[in-house]
Amino acid sequence: MKLFIINGPNLNLLGVREPDIYGKETYASLIQRIGEYAREKQIVVECYQSNHEGDLVDYIQKAYSEGADGIVLNPCAYTHTSIALLDAIKAVSLPVVEVHISDISLREDFRKVSYIREACLASIIGHGTNGYLEAMDLLLSHVGVRV
């Protein structure tokens, strides 16, 4: 089982950027926790973060070309603006779980719109960084692996 964990703009500043909204956990700590959880579940994960939309599209396509079983995607601000990410998800036909650390439904009006949601298996919002682990479990269950 192989999952790609793909993160969008500014997530590299996790723990620094608006900790009252996103928490104090650092990006490095999150990636370490995801890696530990993956080892516990006996799956391979590849984590990636970029501030550039095209790089995220490329990485979604890489997940497909490298035979990933699914994608956990936190597109960050591109959630609300990127038809390119939506099209990339549709193109690869992999199960994708959208993750947001904060509850975007309770924030500014523009954050309530997700362009990618329609192409995702599920959305996990407002569960903090634990949402990543929940998304991994959901994908495991989706492909028939006991969680």
CORPE-V768124 format. One record per residue. SS is DSSP state (~ for helix, > for strand, _ for the rest). NEAR is the number of other C-alpha atoms within 8 Angstrom. D_FIRST is the distance of its C-alpha to the first C-alpha in Angstrom with 2 decimals. Layout:
# CORPE-V768124
ss: [SS & SS]
near: [NEAR & NEAR]
d_first: [D_FIRST & D_FIRST]
This chain:
# CORPE-V768124
ss: [_ & > & > & > & > & > & > & _ & _ & _ & ~ & ~ & ~ & _ & _ & _ & _ & _ & ~ & ~ & ~ & ~ & _ & _ & _ & _ & ~ & ~ & ~ & ~ & ~ & ~ & ~ & ~ & ~ & ~ & ~ & ~ & ~ & ~ & ~ & _ & _ & > & > & > & > & > & > & _ & _ & _ & ~ & ~ & ~ & ~ & ~ & ~ & ~ & ~ & ~ & ~ & ~ & ~ & ~ & _ & _ & _ & _ & > & > & > & > & > & _ & ~ & ~ & ~ & ~ & ~ & _ & _ & ~ & ~ & ~ & ~ & ~ & ~ & ~ & ~ & ~ & ~ & _ & _ & _ & > & > & > & > & > & _ & _ & _ & ~ & ~ & ~ & _ & _ & ~ & ~ & ~ & ~ & _ & _ & _ & _ & ~ & ~ & ~ & _ & _ & > & > & > & > & _ & _ & _ & _ & ~ & ~ & ~ & ~ & ~ & ~ & ~ & ~ & ~ & ~ & ~ & ~ & ~ & _ & _ & _ & _ & _]
near: [7 & 11 & 15 & 13 & 11 & 15 & 14 & 16 & 13 & 9 & 10 & 7 & 9 & 14 & 12 & 8 & 8 & 8 & 10 & 6 & 6 & 12 & 10 & 9 & 8 & 10 & 11 & 6 & 8 & 10 & 9 & 8 & 8 & 10 & 9 & 8 & 9 & 11 & 9 & 7 & 7 & 7 & 10 & 9 & 10 & 8 & 9 & 9 & 11 & 10 & 7 & 8 & 12 & 6 & 8 & 14 & 11 & 8 & 10 & 13 & 10 & 8 & 13 & 10 & 7 & 6 & 7 & 13 & 10 & 12 & 15 & 15 & 11 & 11 & 12 & 11 & 9 & 11 & 13 & 11 & 8 & 11 & 8 & 8 & 12 & 11 & 8 & 11 & 14 & 9 & 6 & 9 & 6 & 11 & 10 & 14 & 14 & 16 & 14 & 15 & 11 & 10 & 10 & 11 & 8 & 6 & 8 & 8 & 7 & 6 & 12 & 11 & 8 & 9 & 11 & 13 & 9 & 5 & 9 & 12 & 8 & 8 & 10 & 12 & 12 & 10 & 11 & 11 & 8 & 7 & 14 & 10 & 10 & 9 & 13 & 10 & 9 & 8 & 12 & 11 & 10 & 7 & 7 & 6 & 7 & 5 & 6]
d_first: [0.00 & 3.80 & 6.79 & 10.37 & 13.11 & 16.33 & 19.76 & 23.16 & 26.70 & 28.20 & 25.16 & 25.83 & 28.98 & 27.33 & 29.76 & 32.61 & 32.66 & 34.21 & 33.02 & 34.85 & 32.37 & 29.11 & 29.73 & 30.34 & 26.88 & 26.36 & 23.58 & 23.00 & 22.83 & 20.34 & 17.96 & 18.56 & 17.90 & 14.57 & 13.62 & 15.07 & 13.36 & 9.84 & 11.16 & 12.63 & 9.57 & 7.88 & 5.11 & 6.19 & 8.54 & 11.34 & 14.43 & 17.41 & 20.81 & 23.73 & 27.10 & 27.35 & 26.39 & 26.03 & 23.61 & 21.35 & 21.70 & 20.89 & 17.67 & 16.58 & 17.46 & 15.66 & 12.32 & 13.30 & 14.70 & 11.84 & 9.45 & 7.53 & 6.26 & 8.79 & 11.42 & 13.40 & 16.84 & 20.05 & 22.49 & 25.34 & 28.70 & 27.28 & 26.30 & 29.99 & 30.88 & 28.23 & 28.30 & 26.61 & 23.37 & 23.77 & 24.34 & 21.34 & 19.03 & 20.94 & 20.83 & 17.10 & 16.52 & 13.09 & 12.88 & 14.35 & 15.60 & 18.81 & 19.66 & 23.16 & 24.41 & 27.86 & 28.98 & 29.84 & 31.71 & 34.27 & 34.88 & 36.92 & 37.28 & 35.54 & 32.35 & 32.19 & 31.28 & 27.69 & 27.53 & 23.78 & 23.51 & 24.43 & 21.33 & 18.92 & 17.32 & 18.93 & 20.75 & 20.90 & 24.16 & 26.36 & 24.15 & 24.46 & 21.58 & 20.17 & 19.21 & 16.20 & 14.89 & 15.95 & 14.15 & 10.77 & 11.78 & 13.01 & 9.93 & 8.13 & 11.43 & 11.71 & 9.03 & 10.55 & 8.79 & 11.86 & 12.43]
